[in-house]
Amino acid sequence: MKAIRLIKFFFDAMYYQFFIFNRDKFRLENPHERTVMLFCGLLFLPAIVFIYPLVKENFDYDLPFIFFILIYYIMYRFMSKYYIKKKKGIEIMREKPLLFGSQRFSCIMSWVIYPLWGILLYYMIKYKYWLNFI
């Protein structure tokens, strides 16, 4: 239960940093929309890395690209409903969650997560030993 709250807090802090970036850098009328798109992009990479090798190894079938667009769309609809329609994004803006209470650390971690995901996913694809456990 604590791990789930910790992950949710980390996501909230990342959402806050992405929102600030979109609001200040692009001066959008509704930066929540673009923030949700960034968030989906962040979570989309692991979905590809987990789903594609499992289907390829177990069923010997190459998934068409349209399948991944469908996954992104489902993720986007779910997150849009949560953050925009239920107004959780506005609540996050009021709370202003920061990792370790530091704006700088939160900003760095929010943007460093992309290269870290990339490195992790590269090694997961290169060394497919994790598929033996599934």
C-alpha positions in Angstrom: 0.0 0.0 0.0 2.9 2.4 0.8 4.5 1.5 -2.5 1.3 2.5 -4.4 1.1 5.8 -2.6 4.8 6.5 -3.3 4.3 5.8 -7.0 1.2 8.0 -7.1 3.1 10.8 -5.3 6.0 10.4 -7.8 3.5 10.6 -10.7 1.8 13.6 -9.2 5.2 15.4 -8.8 6.0 14.6 -12.4 2.6 15.8 -13.6 3.2 19.0 -11.7 6.6 19.6 -13.3 5.3 18.7 -16.8 2.3 21.1 -16.3 4.6 23.9 -15.2 6.8 23.4 -18.2 3.9 23.3 -20.6 2.2 26.3 -19.0 5.4 28.5 -18.9 7.2 27.4 -22.0 4.4 27.0 -24.5 1.8 29.4 -22.9 -1.0 27.1 -23.8 -4.6 27.8 -22.9 -5.1 24.2 -21.5 -1.7 22.8 -20.6 -3.4 19.8 -18.9 -4.0 18.2 -22.3 -0.4 18.4 -23.3 0.7 17.2 -19.9 -1.5 14.1 -20.2 0.0 13.5 -23.6 3.6 13.6 -22.2 2.5 11.3 -19.4 1.1 8.8 -21.8 4.3 8.9 -23.9 6.3 8.2 -20.7 4.1 5.1 -19.9 3.8 4.0 -23.5 7.4 2.8 -23.8 7.2 0.1 -21.2 3.9 -1.1 -22.7 5.7 -1.6 -26.0 8.6 -3.4 -24.4 6.4 -5.7 -22.4 3.8 -6.5 -24.9 5.7 -6.9 -28.1 8.4 -9.4 -27.0 5.7 -11.5 -25.2 3.6 -11.8 -28.3 6.6 -12.3 -30.5 8.1 -15.0 -28.4 5.0 -16.9 -27.4 2.9 -16.6 -30.6 5.5 -15.9 -33.2 3.5 -12.9 -34.5 4.7 -9.4 -35.3 2.1 -7.0 -33.9 1.2 -4.3 -36.4 1.9 -0.7 -35.5 -1.8 0.2 -35.4 -2.1 -2.0 -32.3 0.3 0.3 -30.4 -1.6 3.3 -31.5 -4.7 1.7 -30.0 -2.8 1.1 -26.7 -1.7 4.8 -26.6 -5.2 5.9 -27.3 -6.6 3.8 -24.5 -4.0 5.1 -22.1 -4.7 8.7 -23.2 -8.5 8.3 -22.7 -8.0 6.8 -19.3 -5.5 9.4 -18.1 -7.5 12.2 -19.7 -10.6 11.1 -17.8 -8.6 10.9 -14.5 -6.6 14.1 -14.7 -8.9 16.4 -16.7 -12.5 15.3 -16.4 -12.2 14.4 -12.7 -10.1 17.5 -12.2 -7.3 15.6 -10.4 -4.8 17.7 -12.4 -6.2 20.9 -10.8 -5.9 19.3 -7.4 -2.3 18.5 -8.1 -1.7 22.1 -9.1 -3.1 23.2 -5.7 -1.0 20.7 -3.7 2.2 21.4 -5.6 3.9 18.0 -4.8 7.7 18.1 -4.8 10.1 15.3 -4.4 12.1 15.7 -1.2 10.6 19.2 -1.0 12.9 20.5 -3.7 11.7 22.2 -6.9 15.0 21.6 -8.6 15.2 17.9 -7.7 11.6 17.3 -8.8 12.3 19.0 -12.1 15.5 17.0 -12.8 13.9 13.7 -11.9 10.8 14.4 -14.0 12.9 14.9 -17.1 15.7 12.4 -16.4 13.1 9.6 -16.2 13.0 9.5 -20.0 16.6 8.6 -20.5 16.5 6.2 -17.6 13.4 4.5 -19.2 15.3 4.3 -22.4 18.4 2.7 -20.9 16.3 0.2 -18.9 14.2 -0.7 -21.9 17.3 -1.1 -24.0 18.8 -3.7 -21.6 15.4 -5.4 -21.2 15.3 -5.9 -25.0 18.9 -6.8 -25.3 18.9 -9.4 -22.5 15.5 -11.1 -22.8 16.1 -13.3 -19.7 13.1 -11.7 -18.0 10.9 -13.4 -20.6 11.8 -16.8 -19.1 10.1 -15.9 -15.9 6.8 -14.9 -17.5 
